[in-house]
Amino acid sequence: MSTEQPALLSQWDALLLEGLRAAGFSNEEILSAIRTGELPQDESEFHLDYQSLAVLYADQPELVERAVLKGYRIKYNTVGGLNSWIRLALNKSTEFSREEGNGGVTVSLTANERAHLESVLSYGWKIVPHGPELYRVVPVAQV
């Protein structure tokens, strides 16, 4: 079993990576596009600028390769960023609130989707049951 820690990515870099995956890029295609700087123009509602990944790769190639090939954890999540990540990476509809003391994202997840989300969440966030296959992702302080 590997004891290697997942790569730590900013929430924005994680969204960029998942945007490429959502566009149908394989891991190898993602790395090739990042290395060459031949990244697509994002036409989604998110308006992602993938060139940031090429800049990150130029500065920290090992980090980017590890994130793409081995996985990552997000350094710091916001409720809005989590909402976007879930919609983009898991292709799920969500309900979210920024209301003080009740902020979070509500989403229906399979066991595999829940495990994937849990693996990338920054510290300070928790996934709590909210009904059958329905979960709420909230700051730990709200639990």
C-alpha positions as a Markdown table, in Angstrom:
| # | Residue | x | y | z |
|---|---|---|---|---|
| 1 | Met | 0.0 | 0.0 | 0.0 |
| 2 | Ser | 1.3 | 3.4 | -1.0 |
| 3 | Thr | 1.9 | 6.0 | 1.8 |
| 4 | Glu | 2.3 | 8.8 | -0.8 |
| 5 | Gln | 0.0 | 11.7 | 0.1 |
| 6 | Pro | -2.3 | 13.0 | -2.7 |
| 7 | Ala | -1.3 | 16.1 | -4.5 |
| 8 | Leu | -2.6 | 19.3 | -2.9 |
| 9 | Leu | -4.4 | 21.5 | -5.5 |
| 10 | Ser | -6.2 | 24.8 | -5.2 |
| 11 | Gln | -9.9 | 24.6 | -5.6 |
| 12 | Trp | -9.5 | 26.4 | -9.0 |
| 13 | Asp | -6.9 | 24.0 | -10.3 |
| 14 | Ala | -9.1 | 21.0 | -9.3 |
| 15 | Leu | -12.0 | 22.6 | -11.2 |
| 16 | Leu | -9.7 | 23.0 | -14.2 |
| 17 | Leu | -8.6 | 19.4 | -14.1 |
| 18 | Glu | -12.2 | 18.1 | -13.7 |
| 19 | Gly | -13.3 | 20.4 | -16.5 |
| 20 | Leu | -10.9 | 18.6 | -18.9 |
| 21 | Arg | -12.1 | 15.2 | -17.6 |
| 22 | Ala | -15.8 | 16.3 | -18.1 |
| 23 | Ala | -14.8 | 17.3 | -21.7 |
| 24 | Gly | -13.8 | 13.7 | -22.3 |
| 25 | Phe | -10.0 | 14.0 | -21.9 |
| 26 | Ser | -8.2 | 10.9 | -20.6 |
| 27 | Asn | -5.4 | 11.3 | -18.1 |
| 28 | Glu | -2.8 | 10.9 | -20.9 |
| 29 | Glu | -4.6 | 13.5 | -23.0 |
| 30 | Ile | -4.8 | 15.9 | -20.1 |
| 31 | Leu | -1.0 | 15.7 | -19.5 |
| 32 | Ser | -0.2 | 16.0 | -23.2 |
| 33 | Ala | -2.4 | 19.1 | -23.6 |
| 34 | Ile | -0.9 | 20.7 | -20.4 |
| 35 | Arg | 2.7 | 19.9 | -21.5 |
| 36 | Thr | 2.2 | 21.4 | -25.0 |
| 37 | Gly | -0.1 | 24.2 | -23.9 |
| 38 | Glu | -2.6 | 23.1 | -26.5 |
| 39 | Leu | -5.6 | 23.3 | -24.2 |
| 40 | Pro | -9.2 | 23.7 | -25.4 |
| 41 | Gln | -11.3 | 26.8 | -25.1 |
| 42 | Asp | -14.0 | 26.2 | -22.5 |
| 43 | Glu | -17.5 | 26.7 | -23.7 |
| 44 | Ser | -19.2 | 25.7 | -20.5 |
| 45 | Glu | -21.0 | 27.9 | -18.0 |
| 46 | Phe | -17.9 | 27.8 | -15.9 |
| 47 | His | -15.7 | 29.7 | -18.4 |
| 48 | Leu | -12.6 | 27.9 | -17.3 |
| 49 | Asp | -9.2 | 29.1 | -18.5 |
| 50 | Tyr | -7.1 | 25.9 | -18.8 |
| 51 | Gln | -3.9 | 27.8 | -19.5 |
| 52 | Ser | -3.5 | 28.1 | -15.8 |
| 53 | Leu | -2.7 | 24.4 | -15.7 |
| 54 | Ala | 0.1 | 24.9 | -18.2 |
| 55 | Val | 1.5 | 27.6 | -16.0 |
| 56 | Leu | 1.2 | 25.4 | -12.9 |
| 57 | Tyr | 2.9 | 22.5 | -14.8 |
| 58 | Ala | 5.8 | 24.7 | -15.9 |
| 59 | Asp | 6.4 | 25.6 | -12.2 |
| 60 | Gln | 5.5 | 22.2 | -10.6 |
| 61 | Pro | 5.4 | 19.4 | -13.1 |
| 62 | Glu | 5.5 | 16.6 | -10.5 |
| 63 | Leu | 2.6 | 18.0 | -8.6 |
| 64 | Val | 0.4 | 18.2 | -11.8 |
| 65 | Glu | 1.4 | 14.7 | -12.9 |
| 66 | Arg | 0.7 | 13.3 | -9.5 |
| 67 | Ala | -2.7 | 15.1 | -9.3 |
| 68 | Val | -3.7 | 13.7 | -12.7 |
| 69 | Leu | -2.4 | 10.2 | -12.3 |
| 70 | Lys | -2.7 | 9.5 | -8.6 |
| 71 | Gly | -5.4 | 11.9 | -7.3 |
| 72 | Tyr | -5.5 | 15.1 | -5.3 |
| 73 | Arg | -7.0 | 16.8 | -2.3 |
| 74 | Ile | -8.2 | 20.3 | -2.5 |
| 75 | Lys | -6.3 | 22.7 | -0.2 |
| 76 | Tyr | -9.2 | 24.9 | 0.8 |
| 77 | Asn | -12.9 | 24.6 | -0.2 |
| 78 | Thr | -15.6 | 27.2 | -0.3 |
| 79 | Val | -19.3 | 26.3 | -0.5 |
| 80 | Gly | -19.5 | 27.8 | -4.0 |
| 81 | Gly | -16.4 | 26.0 | -5.2 |
| 82 | Leu | -17.7 | 22.7 | -3.8 |
| 83 | Asn | -21.0 | 23.3 | -5.5 |
| 84 | Ser | -19.2 | 23.8 | -8.8 |
| 85 | Trp | -16.8 | 20.9 | -8.3 |
| 86 | Ile | -19.7 | 18.5 | -7.6 |
| 87 | Arg | -21.6 | 19.7 | -10.7 |
| 88 | Leu | -18.5 | 19.5 | -12.9 |
| 89 | Ala | -16.7 | 16.4 | -11.6 |
| 90 | Leu | -19.7 | 14.3 | -10.7 |
| 91 | Asn | -22.2 | 15.8 | -13.1 |
| 92 | Lys | -24.8 | 16.1 | -10.4 |
| 93 | Ser | -27.5 | 18.7 | -9.7 |
| 94 | Thr | -27.1 | 20.3 | -6.4 |
| 95 | Glu | -28.8 | 22.7 | -4.0 |
| 96 | Phe | -26.5 | 25.0 | -2.0 |
| 97 | Ser | -26.8 | 27.7 | 0.5 |
| 98 | Arg | -24.3 | 30.3 | 1.7 |
| 99 | Glu | -26.6 | 31.1 | 4.7 |
| 100 | Glu | -24.5 | 31.7 | 7.8 |
| 101 | Gly | -24.7 | 28.7 | 10.1 |
| 102 | Asn | -26.5 | 26.7 | 7.4 |
| 103 | Gly | -24.1 | 26.8 | 4.5 |
| 104 | Gly | -23.5 | 23.7 | 2.5 |
| 105 | Val | -24.3 | 21.7 | -0.6 |
| 106 | Thr | -27.0 | 19.0 | -0.8 |
| 107 | Val | -26.6 | 16.3 | -3.4 |
| 108 | Ser | -27.7 | 12.8 | -4.2 |
| 109 | Leu | -24.6 | 10.5 | -4.3 |
| 110 | Thr | -23.8 | 6.8 | -4.9 |
| 111 | Ala | -21.4 | 5.2 | -2.5 |
| 112 | Asn | -18.6 | 5.5 | -5.1 |
| 113 | Glu | -19.4 | 9.2 | -5.7 |
| 114 | Arg | -19.4 | 9.9 | -2.0 |
| 115 | Ala | -16.0 | 8.2 | -1.6 |
| 116 | His | -14.6 | 10.2 | -4.5 |
| 117 | Leu | -15.9 | 13.5 | -3.0 |
| 118 | Glu | -14.6 | 12.6 | 0.4 |
| 119 | Ser | -11.2 | 11.9 | -1.0 |
| 120 | Val | -10.8 | 15.4 | -2.5 |
| 121 | Leu | -12.5 | 17.5 | 0.2 |
| 122 | Ser | -10.3 | 19.8 | 2.1 |
| 123 | Tyr | -10.0 | 19.4 | 5.9 |
| 124 | Gly | -12.8 | 21.2 | 7.7 |
| 125 | Trp | -15.6 | 19.8 | 5.6 |
| 126 | Lys | -17.8 | 16.8 | 6.3 |
| 127 | Ile | -20.4 | 14.8 | 4.3 |
| 128 | Val | -23.4 | 14.0 | 6.4 |
| 129 | Pro | -26.5 | 11.9 | 5.5 |
| 130 | His | -29.5 | 13.9 | 4.7 |
| 131 | Gly | -31.9 | 11.2 | 3.5 |
| 132 | Pro | -31.7 | 8.0 | 1.3 |
| 133 | Glu | -28.6 | 8.5 | -0.9 |
| 134 | Leu | -28.9 | 12.2 | -0.2 |
| 135 | Tyr | -26.0 | 14.0 | 1.5 |
| 136 | Arg | -25.1 | 17.4 | 2.7 |
| 137 | Val | -21.6 | 18.7 | 2.5 |
| 138 | Val | -21.0 | 21.2 | 5.3 |
| 139 | Pro | -18.3 | 22.8 | 7.3 |
| 140 | Val | -17.3 | 20.7 | 10.3 |
| 141 | Ala | -18.3 | 23.6 | 12.6 |
| 142 | Gln | -21.9 | 23.0 | 11.5 |
| 143 | Val | -22.0 | 19.3 | 12.5 |
